[in-house]
Amino acid sequence: MRATPLALPDVLLFEPKVFGDERGFFYESFNQKVFEEAVGKPVHFVQDNHSRSAQGVLRGLHYQVKQAQGKLVRVTHGEVFDVAVDLRRSSANFGKWVGVHLSASNRAQLWVPEGFAHGFVVLSESAEFLYKTTDYWAPEHERSVAWDDPDLAIDWPISEAPTLSAKDANAPRLMDAEVFA
């Protein structure tokens, strides 16, 4: 598995080595040792989540202000455009974002560390999205930032308004959001 730092160096793209033939394929989707060497610290995952969404659904930008979650995300069916936004006020990259295409065919995974907001939009007819988290879901600490905040200027690869949850439709702009120190 190859780990590549992206434009925000704490965010990593993991790409597996796939072995395939006429019977199908095999690849190692997670290796704790390889992962921790790439991240540069011990990481303990406590929860796995699985969602399915229709084309045009945008989920995010989500994070937890307490019980912050690192997320290792991947797509097992379909394709999404996945985004991480640095919400650490002390970071030189505060308010900057990085986005990648994740799909069942590229089998890539994105590491979104604690202190970042995360979101994705479904580009295919539907997509199944799996992710590991480093802390448990805590709805009382969950926050959102507006997906279309002009200060973030995320270049979502969509041509029409996405389908949003009520929470995401009413998310505040970054300038009004509770963020990390």
C-alpha positions in Angstrom: 0.0 0.0 0.0 1.3 3.4 -1.0 0.7 6.5 1.1 0.9 9.9 -0.5 0.6 13.3 1.3 -1.7 15.7 -0.4 -1.8 19.5 -0.7 -2.6 19.5 3.1 0.3 17.3 4.3 -1.6 15.8 7.2 -4.2 14.4 4.8 -3.0 11.2 3.1 -4.1 9.2 0.1 -3.7 5.4 0.5 -3.6 3.3 -2.7 -3.4 -0.4 -2.4 -1.5 -2.8 -4.7 -4.2 -4.9 -6.4 -3.5 -8.5 -7.6 -6.0 -9.5 -10.2 -6.6 -12.1 -12.9 -9.5 -13.8 -14.6 -10.8 -15.0 -11.3 -11.1 -11.6 -9.7 -8.8 -9.6 -7.5 -7.2 -9.4 -4.0 -5.8 -6.4 -2.1 -4.9 -5.6 1.4 -7.3 -2.8 2.4 -5.8 -2.0 5.8 -2.5 -2.7 7.5 -2.0 -1.1 11.0 1.8 -1.0 10.7 1.8 0.6 7.3 -0.9 3.0 8.2 0.8 4.2 11.5 4.2 4.5 9.7 2.6 6.8 7.1 0.6 8.8 9.7 3.6 9.0 12.0 1.8 8.1 15.2 -0.2 5.3 16.8 -3.8 5.3 15.7 -6.6 3.3 17.3 -9.9 2.9 15.4 -13.0 2.3 17.5 -15.9 2.3 15.0 -16.6 1.4 11.4 -19.5 3.1 9.6 -21.2 2.3 6.3 -23.5 4.6 4.3 -25.3 4.4 1.0 -26.3 7.6 -0.9 -27.9 8.4 -4.2 -26.3 10.5 -6.9 -26.2 14.2 -6.0 -26.3 13.7 -2.3 -23.7 15.8 -0.4 -22.9 14.8 3.1 -20.8 17.3 5.1 -18.8 19.2 6.0 -18.9 17.3 9.4 -16.6 17.2 12.5 -16.8 16.8 16.2 -15.4 19.6 18.5 -15.0 17.2 21.4 -14.2 13.5 20.8 -12.6 14.6 17.6 -12.5 11.8 15.0 -9.8 10.9 12.6 -11.4 9.1 9.6 -10.1 6.6 7.1 -12.6 6.6 4.3 -13.2 4.6 1.1 -15.8 3.7 -1.4 -16.9 0.1 -2.2 -19.5 0.9 -4.7 -19.7 3.9 -7.1 -17.7 7.2 -6.9 -17.6 10.3 -4.7 -15.6 13.5 -4.6 -14.3 13.5 -1.0 -13.1 16.7 0.8 -11.2 17.5 4.0 -11.0 21.0 5.4 -8.4 22.1 8.0 -10.3 23.6 11.0 -7.3 23.9 13.3 -7.1 27.7 13.9 -3.4 27.3 14.9 -2.6 25.6 11.6 -0.9 27.5 8.7 -3.5 25.7 6.5 -6.6 26.8 8.5 -9.6 27.0 6.2 -7.8 25.3 3.3 -9.3 22.2 1.7 -8.2 19.2 -0.4 -10.4 17.0 -2.5 -10.0 13.6 -4.2 -12.1 11.2 -6.2 -12.6 7.9 -4.4 -14.3 5.0 -6.1 -14.8 1.3 -6.1 -12.5 1.1 -9.1 -9.6 3.1 -7.8 -9.9 1.5 -4.3 -8.1 4.5 -2.8 -8.6 5.6 0.8 -8.3 9.0 2.4 -7.0 9.7 5.9 -8.8 12.7 7.4 -7.1 13.5 10.7 -8.6 14.9 13.8 -9.1 18.7 13.5 -10.5 18.5 9.9 -14.1 18.7 8.6 -15.0 16.0 6.1 -17.6 15.7 3.4 -18.4 14.1 0.1 -20.7 14.3 -2.9 -21.9 11.2 -4.8 -21.0 11.4 -8.5 -22.3 7.9 -9.6 -25.9 6.6 -9.6 -25.3 5.6 -6.0 -22.3 5.1 -3.7 -21.5 3.0 -0.7 -19.0 4.7 1.6 -17.1 3.0 4.5 -15.0 4.7 7.1 -13.2 3.9 10.3 -13.1 6.5 13.1 -10.7 7.1 16.0 -13.5 8.1 18.4 -17.1 7.3 18.8 -19.9 9.3 17.3 -21.0 12.0 19.8 -24.0 13.9 18.4 -23.8 16.5 21.1 -20.4 17.5 19.8 -21.1 17.2 16.1 -20.8 20.4 14.1 -21.0 21.3 10.4 -19.6 24.0 8.1 -21.5 25.1 5.0 -20.5 23.0 2.0 -20.8 26.1 -0.2 -19.1 28.6 2.0 -17.5 31.2 -0.3 -14.6 31.6 2.0 -13.7 27.9 1.5 -14.5 28.1 -2.2 -14.5 24.3 -2.6 -14.6 23.3 -6.2 -17.3 20.6 -6.0 -17.5 18.8 -9.4 -21.3 19.2 -9.7 -23.5 21.2 -12.1 -26.7 21.4 -10.0 -27.6 21.9 -6.3 -26.9 18.8 -4.3 -29.4 17.0 -2.1 -28.7 17.9 1.6 -29.9 17.0 5.0 -31.6 19.8 7.0 -28.5 20.0 9.2 -26.2 20.4 6.2 -28.5 22.9 4.5 -28.4 25.1 7.7 -24.7 24.7 8.5 -22.9 28.0 9.4 -20.1 29.5 7.4 -16.6 28.9 8.7 -16.4 32.4 10.1 -19.3 31.6 12.4 -18.4 27.9 13.2 -17.0 26.5 16.3 -13.5 25.2 15.3 -10.4 23.7 16.9 -7.7 25.7 18.7 
